[in-house]
Amino acid sequence: MAQQERAIRTKLAIVTAAASVFDECGYERATIGEILARAGVTKGALYFHFPSKAALAEGVLSQQFSTVSVEPSASKLQELVDTGLTVAYRMRRDPLVSAVARLSLEQDVRAQFGTEAITQWIGASALLLEEAKKQGELLPHVVPSETAWLFSASWTGVQVYSQILAQREDLEARVVSLFAHLLPGIAVPAVLANLEITTARAMELGVRSEARGREALAGEPVAAG
């Protein structure tokens, strides 16, 4: 058991270190040497878990859902908003979340791994919107798959602009503004009036998500609520 726990901690240290290097340097400029230095592990330990830099990048990308979790909501539109707010909060503070975003947009990474990181987010958003439509939360003209694509693309544009212009310091506020502008075009007015879309909610959700993300990465049971 102790050996298994050490292996989990070692793998977590490697993934965390790789994420920070990928986030700062990008995939092409990242080196195994720098990842080793930050992880504080031997080359043998790293290659036991990840036989190449490509495997490291794939390991980071695979964490995009396990590290950012959102509690279910009776309103699926609120759940969609909560997801966007949570990711905005975590992206500013967690290199793993930020690295997933950077890697998914890099041409070299897309050429090697395809567009799954992006299409998974679109798909997850579409599922929430489909549930929202079944529950009567959306206006009749809304096509969930098209709206999911638009929301995902818009969110990505917001985070890229925020990174370029403000080092993401205003990211939560910009995402709040994005939802405030887009949701009136898809939400039933009564539902829209009850949605909570604030930077304060982003912080509250983000703090809870950080705790669940640490547990998920460490392979520990995630507490409900």
C-alpha positions as CSV (number, residue, x, y, z in Angstrom):
1,M,0.0,0.0,0.0
2,A,2.8,2.4,0.9
3,Q,4.5,1.7,-2.4
4,Q,1.3,2.3,-4.3
5,E,0.8,5.6,-2.5
6,R,4.4,6.7,-3.4
7,A,3.7,5.9,-7.0
8,I,0.6,8.0,-7.0
9,R,2.4,10.9,-5.4
10,T,5.3,10.6,-7.9
11,K,2.9,10.6,-10.8
12,L,1.1,13.6,-9.4
13,A,4.4,15.4,-9.0
14,I,5.3,14.7,-12.5
15,V,2.0,15.7,-14.0
16,T,2.0,18.9,-12.0
17,A,5.5,19.8,-13.0
18,A,4.9,19.0,-16.6
19,A,1.8,21.2,-16.6
20,S,3.7,24.2,-15.2
21,V,6.5,23.8,-17.8
22,F,4.0,23.3,-20.7
23,D,2.0,26.3,-19.5
24,E,5.1,28.6,-19.4
25,C,7.0,27.3,-22.4
26,G,4.5,25.6,-24.7
27,Y,4.9,22.0,-25.9
28,E,7.8,22.6,-28.4
29,R,10.1,24.5,-26.0
30,A,9.3,22.3,-22.9
31,T,12.2,20.0,-22.0
32,I,12.2,16.7,-20.0
33,G,15.2,18.2,-18.0
34,E,13.1,21.1,-16.8
35,I,10.2,18.9,-15.9
36,L,12.5,16.6,-14.0
37,A,14.0,19.5,-12.1
38,R,10.5,20.8,-11.0
39,A,9.1,17.4,-10.2
40,G,12.1,16.4,-8.1
41,V,12.1,12.8,-9.4
42,T,14.6,10.6,-11.2
43,K,14.6,10.1,-14.9
44,G,13.7,6.5,-14.3
45,A,10.7,7.4,-12.3
46,L,9.5,9.8,-14.9
47,Y,9.9,7.4,-17.8
48,F,8.2,4.6,-15.7
49,H,5.0,6.7,-15.8
50,F,5.5,8.7,-19.0
51,P,7.8,7.2,-21.7
52,S,8.0,10.5,-23.7
53,K,7.3,14.2,-23.8
54,A,4.2,13.3,-25.9
55,A,3.0,11.0,-23.2
56,L,3.4,13.8,-20.7
57,A,1.4,16.2,-22.8
58,E,-1.3,13.5,-23.2
59,G,-1.2,12.9,-19.4
60,V,-1.8,16.6,-18.8
61,L,-4.6,16.9,-21.4
62,S,-6.3,13.8,-19.9
63,Q,-6.8,15.7,-16.6
64,Q,-9.1,18.4,-18.1
65,F,-12.3,17.0,-16.6
66,S,-11.0,15.3,-13.5
67,T,-9.3,18.5,-12.1
68,V,-12.3,20.8,-12.9
69,S,-15.5,19.4,-11.5
70,V,-18.8,21.3,-10.9
71,E,-21.5,20.2,-8.5
72,P,-24.8,19.2,-10.3
73,S,-27.5,21.8,-10.4
74,A,-31.3,21.5,-10.9
75,S,-30.9,24.2,-13.5
76,K,-28.6,22.9,-16.3
77,L,-28.1,26.4,-17.5
78,Q,-26.8,27.3,-14.1
79,E,-24.5,24.2,-14.3
80,L,-23.2,25.5,-17.7
81,V,-22.5,28.9,-16.2
82,D,-20.9,27.3,-13.1
83,T,-18.6,25.3,-15.3
84,G,-17.4,28.5,-17.2
85,L,-17.0,30.4,-14.0
86,T,-15.1,27.6,-12.3
87,V,-12.7,27.1,-15.2
88,A,-12.0,30.8,-15.3
89,Y,-11.1,30.9,-11.6
90,R,-9.0,27.7,-11.8
91,M,-7.2,28.8,-15.0
92,R,-5.7,31.8,-13.2
93,R,-4.4,29.8,-10.3
94,D,-3.7,26.2,-11.5
95,P,-1.0,25.6,-14.1
96,L,-2.7,22.2,-14.9
97,V,-5.9,23.9,-16.0
98,S,-4.0,26.6,-17.8
99,A,-1.7,24.1,-19.5
100,V,-4.7,22.1,-20.9
101,A,-6.0,25.3,-22.5
102,R,-2.6,26.2,-24.0
103,L,-1.8,22.7,-25.3
104,S,-5.3,22.3,-26.8
105,L,-4.7,25.5,-28.9
106,E,-1.1,24.7,-30.0
107,Q,-0.8,23.6,-33.6
108,D,2.0,21.0,-32.8
109,V,-0.2,19.4,-30.2
110,R,-3.3,19.3,-32.4
111,A,-1.2,17.7,-35.2
112,Q,-0.1,15.0,-32.8
113,F,-3.2,14.4,-30.6
114,G,-6.0,15.8,-32.7
115,T,-8.8,18.1,-31.5
116,E,-10.3,15.8,-28.8
117,A,-9.5,18.3,-26.0
118,I,-11.6,20.9,-27.7
119,T,-14.4,18.6,-28.9
120,Q,-14.8,17.1,-25.5
121,W,-15.6,20.5,-24.0
122,I,-18.1,21.2,-26.8
123,G,-19.7,17.9,-26.3
124,A,-20.0,18.4,-22.5
125,S,-21.6,21.8,-23.1
126,A,-24.0,20.3,-25.6
127,L,-25.1,17.6,-23.2
128,L,-25.9,20.3,-20.5
129,L,-27.8,22.4,-23.1
130,E,-29.7,19.4,-24.3
131,E,-30.8,18.7,-20.7
132,A,-31.7,22.3,-20.3
133,K,-33.9,22.2,-23.4
134,K,-35.7,19.1,-22.1
135,Q,-36.4,21.0,-18.9
136,G,-37.8,24.0,-20.7
137,E,-35.0,26.3,-19.8
138,L,-34.2,27.3,-23.4
139,L,-36.0,29.3,-26.0
140,P,-37.6,27.3,-28.8
141,H,-35.2,28.3,-31.5
142,V,-32.1,27.1,-29.7
143,V,-30.1,24.1,-31.2
144,P,-28.0,22.8,-28.3
145,S,-25.1,21.5,-30.5
146,E,-24.8,24.9,-32.3
147,T,-25.0,26.9,-29.1
148,A,-22.4,24.7,-27.4
149,W,-20.0,25.3,-30.3
150,L,-20.6,29.1,-30.1
151,F,-20.3,29.2,-26.3
152,S,-17.1,27.2,-26.3
153,A,-15.5,29.3,-29.1
154,S,-16.5,32.5,-27.4
155,W,-15.2,31.4,-24.0
156,T,-11.9,30.4,-25.6
157,G,-11.7,33.8,-27.3
158,V,-12.3,35.6,-24.0
159,Q,-9.6,33.7,-22.2
160,V,-7.1,34.3,-25.1
161,Y,-7.8,38.0,-25.1
162,S,-7.7,38.2,-21.3
163,Q,-4.3,36.4,-21.4
164,I,-2.8,38.7,-24.0
165,L,-4.2,42.0,-22.7
166,A,-4.3,41.5,-18.9
167,Q,-2.4,38.3,-18.0
168,R,-5.9,36.8,-17.2
169,E,-6.3,39.2,-14.2
170,D,-9.8,40.1,-15.4
171,L,-10.8,36.6,-16.7
172,E,-13.6,35.9,-14.2
173,A,-15.1,39.3,-14.9
174,R,-14.8,38.9,-18.6
175,V,-16.5,35.4,-18.5
176,V,-19.3,36.9,-16.4
177,S,-19.8,39.6,-19.1
178,L,-19.7,36.9,-21.8
179,F,-22.6,35.0,-20.1
180,A,-24.5,38.2,-19.5
181,H,-24.4,39.0,-23.2
182,L,-25.1,35.5,-24.6
183,L,-27.6,34.0,-22.2
184,P,-30.5,36.4,-23.0
185,G,-30.4,35.0,-26.5
186,I,-31.1,31.4,-25.5
187,A,-32.7,31.3,-22.0
188,V,-36.3,31.5,-21.1
189,P,-36.8,34.9,-19.2
190,A,-38.0,33.3,-16.0
191,V,-34.9,31.0,-16.0
192,L,-32.5,33.8,-16.9
193,A,-33.8,35.9,-14.0
194,N,-32.8,33.2,-11.5
195,L,-29.3,32.5,-12.8
196,E,-26.4,33.5,-10.6
197,I,-23.6,34.9,-12.7
198,T,-21.1,36.8,-10.6
199,T,-17.4,36.9,-9.8
200,A,-18.2,36.1,-6.2
201,R,-19.8,32.8,-7.4
202,A,-16.7,32.1,-9.5
203,M,-14.5,32.4,-6.4
204,E,-16.8,30.3,-4.2
205,L,-17.1,27.5,-6.9
206,G,-13.4,27.7,-7.7
207,V,-12.3,27.2,-4.1
208,R,-14.5,24.1,-3.8
209,S,-13.3,22.8,-7.2
210,E,-9.6,23.2,-6.1
211,A,-10.2,20.8,-3.2
212,R,-12.0,18.2,-5.4
213,G,-9.3,18.5,-8.0
214,R,-6.5,17.8,-5.6
215,E,-8.4,14.7,-4.4
216,A,-9.1,13.5,-7.9
217,L,-5.4,13.9,-8.9
218,A,-4.3,12.0,-5.8
219,G,-6.7,9.2,-6.5
220,E,-8.6,9.9,-3.3
221,P,-12.4,9.7,-2.8
222,V,-14.1,13.0,-3.7
223,A,-16.5,14.2,-1.0
224,A,-20.0,15.1,-2.1
225,G,-21.3,18.6,-1.7
